[in-house]
Amino acid sequence: MKPAVGKPAPEFSTQAVYPNDGGTVPVSLSELRGRRVILVFYPKDNTPGCTMQACAIRDQWDELKDKAAIYGISGDDEASHKKFIEKRKLPYPLLVDTDHKISEAYGTWVQKSLFGKKYMGIERSTFVIGEDGSMEYVFERVSPAKHIGLLLDALK
């Protein structure tokens, strides 16, 4: 179940892979208190929809960077995130969630279906968390093409 607007965002701790050889650094939501946080859950590094979504954030970075701490998050490991950041020149960190604990806490680890085959995966969703740690916006099953517009509107 996804956290509701106005409710506390689920706490998490994980590794953040930073761009520009910033390395991999532990991060937790509680450490970010006092700052607006955006968590962009996406299915997989270097896939067409996820690349479109990530590059749209990159292309609007000047508009976004001072408004919130932005993190992409998927089930991919540190090495995959590092390649995705470098290949697409992403200016923001990606969080490691290989055990899916964070995506489960945020209700984005769901059963999916492709060509009749059922499997578990991350549902593309974005959460805007206020400075006080409560949920400001929840965008579920968002289209990669429409995502950046929703995000820019939410941060006005």
Secondary structure, 3 states (H helix, E strand, C coil): CCCCCCCECCCCEEEEECCCCCCEEEEEHHHHCCCCEEEEECCCCCCHHHHHHHHHHHHCHHHHCCCCEEEEEECCCHHHHHHHHHHHCCCCCEEECCCCHHHHHCCCEEEEEECCEEEEEECCEEEEECCCCEEEEEECCCCHHHHHHHHHHHCC
